[in-house]
Amino acid sequence: MSATFNMILFGWYPYLCLTVFLLGSLLRFDREQYSWKTGSSQLLRKRQLRWGSNLFHIGILTILAGHFVGLLTPIALFDQLGISHGLKQMLAIVVGGLAGVVCFIGITLLAHRRLFDARIRATSSVGDIGILLLLWLQLTLGLCTIFVSLGHLDGHEMVKFMNWAQGIATLQPAAATYVADVHPIFKAHLLLGLTLLLLFPFTRLVHIWSAPIWYLGRPGYQIVRRRTQPPRNA
């Protein structure tokens, strides 16, 4: 891959994806909250839906938290805490691998349910099916990276991704050079992850912003209806 092409994909493309992700999510949250839905199919294959949904959400939330902390925490902080690069690499493989397997099982159940039940497929949009398959592919790539990571347990490769992510977060497009020579499967995983951010505001994934965290700050009581005095007879 040429240096220019690498800069476009990993230096400029991330900013396009992040901009669309943030602005698109804000606009859709403000204007079109009633549009992030899919055709209801909860009455069909309820058990498979329950298992698939729970496993998927447990796994994906663990993966997202691990990626966020692992990539954006300054390297110096890990050094101060005495966490070596090799230990961090092993933690990422073990915890990320377990969460990835759980998530993969869950999304496979969801995909099977949506694709192979004619009644559920009839209520599914192209976007519903497309984003589900892209997530399945991204999880597959992520699990495949584990086998590559096992070949370099010194954590050197992981430091490259940390430097890249933190460079992008601090508006340094030249950070693309950190991932110029990494294994192609890592590049595919990064590109598909960025593309999912780009597509995020246009899919049902925006329902993550509907998490009921607003209830944490509301009063302990809620007035539903006020009692009024009945009108007196004249």
C-alpha positions in Angstrom: 0.0 0.0 0.0 1.4 3.4 -1.0 2.1 6.1 1.5 -0.6 8.3 -0.1 -3.2 5.6 -0.1 -2.4 4.8 3.5 -2.7 8.4 4.5 -6.1 8.7 2.8 -7.5 5.5 4.5 -6.1 5.9 7.9 -5.3 9.7 8.1 -8.2 11.4 6.4 -11.0 8.8 6.2 -11.3 8.6 10.0 -12.2 12.3 10.2 -14.9 11.9 7.6 -16.4 8.9 9.5 -16.2 10.6 12.9 -17.7 13.8 11.5 -20.7 12.0 9.9 -21.0 9.8 13.1 -21.2 12.8 15.5 -23.2 15.3 13.4 -25.5 12.6 11.9 -26.3 11.1 15.3 -27.0 14.6 16.8 -29.3 15.6 14.0 -31.1 12.3 14.0 -31.5 12.4 17.7 -32.8 15.9 17.6 -35.2 15.5 14.6 -36.0 11.9 13.9 -36.0 9.8 17.0 -39.2 8.1 15.9 -37.4 6.8 12.8 -35.0 4.5 14.5 -37.0 1.4 14.6 -37.4 -1.8 12.7 -40.4 -4.0 11.9 -41.5 -5.7 15.1 -40.8 -9.4 15.3 -40.7 -10.0 19.0 -43.5 -12.5 19.0 -41.6 -14.7 16.6 -38.9 -17.1 17.8 -38.8 -15.2 21.2 -36.4 -17.6 22.8 -33.8 -17.3 20.0 -34.3 -13.5 20.1 -33.8 -13.4 23.8 -30.6 -15.5 23.8 -29.2 -13.7 20.7 -29.9 -10.2 21.9 -28.5 -10.7 25.4 -25.3 -12.4 24.2 -24.8 -9.8 21.5 -25.3 -6.8 23.8 -23.1 -8.2 26.6 -20.3 -9.0 24.2 -20.5 -5.8 22.2 -20.6 -3.5 25.2 -17.5 -5.3 26.7 -15.7 -5.0 23.3 -16.5 -1.3 22.9 -15.4 -0.6 26.5 -12.2 -2.5 26.0 -11.4 -0.8 22.7 -12.1 2.6 24.2 -9.9 2.1 27.2 -7.2 0.1 25.5 -6.7 2.4 22.6 -7.2 5.8 24.1 -5.5 5.5 27.5 -2.1 7.1 27.3 0.7 4.6 27.1 2.6 6.5 29.8 -0.3 5.7 32.3 0.0 2.0 31.7 3.8 2.3 32.2 3.3 4.2 35.5 0.8 1.5 36.7 3.4 -1.2 35.9 1.3 -2.8 33.2 3.7 -4.0 30.5 2.9 -4.0 26.8 3.0 -7.8 26.8 0.6 -8.1 29.7 -1.8 -5.6 28.1 -1.6 -7.6 24.9 -2.5 -10.8 26.7 -5.4 -9.2 28.5 -6.7 -7.9 25.3 -6.5 -11.3 23.7 -8.2 -13.1 26.6 -10.9 -10.6 27.5 -11.5 -9.4 24.0 -11.5 -13.0 22.7 -14.1 -14.2 25.2 -16.3 -11.2 24.7 -15.9 -11.6 20.9 -17.0 -15.2 21.0 -20.0 -14.3 23.2 -20.9 -11.5 20.8 -20.3 -13.7 17.7 -22.7 -16.4 19.0 -25.3 -13.8 19.8 -25.2 -12.0 16.4 -25.1 -15.3 14.6 -28.3 -16.3 16.3 -29.9 -12.9 15.4 -28.7 -13.2 11.8 -30.0 -16.8 11.5 -33.3 -15.8 12.9 -33.7 -12.8 10.6 -32.5 -14.5 7.4 -34.0 -18.0 7.7 -37.4 -17.2 9.0 -39.6 -16.1 6.1 -42.0 -14.1 8.4 -39.2 -12.2 10.1 -37.4 -11.6 6.9 -40.6 -10.1 5.4 -40.5 -7.4 8.2 -36.8 -6.7 7.7 -35.5 -3.8 5.7 -32.4 -4.0 3.5 -30.7 -1.7 6.1 -31.6 -4.0 9.0 -30.1 -7.0 7.2 -27.1 -5.1 5.8 -25.9 -3.7 9.1 -26.4 -7.0 10.8 -24.2 -8.8 8.2 -21.5 -6.0 8.4 -21.4 -6.4 12.2 -21.1 -10.1 11.8 -18.2 -9.6 9.3 -16.5 -7.1 11.7 -16.7 -9.6 14.6 -15.2 -12.3 12.4 -12.3 -10.1 11.4 -11.8 -9.1 15.0 -11.6 -12.7 16.1 -9.2 -13.5 13.3 -6.8 -10.8 14.4 -6.3 -12.8 17.6 -4.4 -15.5 15.7 -2.1 -12.9 14.3 -1.7 -11.2 17.7 -0.5 -14.5 19.2 2.5 -14.3 16.9 3.8 -11.1 18.7 3.0 -11.2 22.4 5.5 -8.4 23.2 2.8 -5.8 22.6 4.7 -3.9 20.0 1.9 -4.1 17.4 -0.7 -3.0 20.0 1.4 0.2 20.7 1.1 1.0 17.0 -2.7 1.0 17.2 -2.7 3.0 20.4 -0.4 5.6 18.9 -2.6 5.7 15.8 -5.9 6.1 17.7 -4.5 8.7 20.1 -3.0 10.6 17.1 -6.3 10.7 15.3 -8.1 11.8 18.5 -5.6 14.7 18.9 -6.1 15.8 15.2 -2.8 14.4 13.9 -3.5 12.8 10.4 0.1 11.8 10.2 -0.6 9.2 12.8 -1.5 7.0 9.8 2.1 6.1 9.5 1.9 4.0 12.7 -0.3 1.5 10.9 1.3 1.6 7.5 3.0 -1.8 7.9 0.6 -3.7 10.1 -0.9 -7.0 8.9 -3.7 -6.6 6.3 -6.3 -8.2 8.5 -5.8 -5.4 11.0 -6.2 -2.8 8.3 -9.4 -4.5 7.1 -10.7 -4.5 10.7 -9.9 -0.8 11.1 -11.5 0.2 7.8 -14.7 -1.7 8.4 -14.9 -0.3 11.9 -14.5 3.2 10.6 -17.1 2.5 7.9 -19.6 1.3 10.5 -19.2 4.7 12.2 -19.9 6.3 8.9 -23.1 4.3 8.4 -24.1 4.5 12.1 -26.5 7.6 11.9 -28.4 6.0 8.9 -29.1 2.7 10.5 -31.0 1.3 13.5 -27.7 1.4 15.5 -28.7 4.9 16.6 -31.0 3.3 19.1 -27.9 3.1 21.5 -28.6 6.8 22.1 -32.0 5.9 23.5 -30.5 4.1 26.5 -32.6 5.3 29.5 -29.7 7.1 31.3 -31.9 10.2 31.6 -33.8 8.4 34.4 -30.8 8.5 36.7 -31.1 12.2 37.2 -34.9 12.6 37.6 -36.7 13.1 40.9 -37.8 10.0 42.9 -41.4 10.9 42.3 -43.4 11.7 39.2 -46.7 13.5 38.9 -48.9 11.7 36.4 -52.1 13.5 37.0 -53.2 16.3 39.4 -56.4 15.9 41.4 -58.8 18.7 40.9 -61.8 19.7 43.0 -65.0 18.8 41.3 -67.0 21.8 40.2 -69.7 22.9 42.6 -73.3 22.9 41.6 -74.6 26.4 40.9 
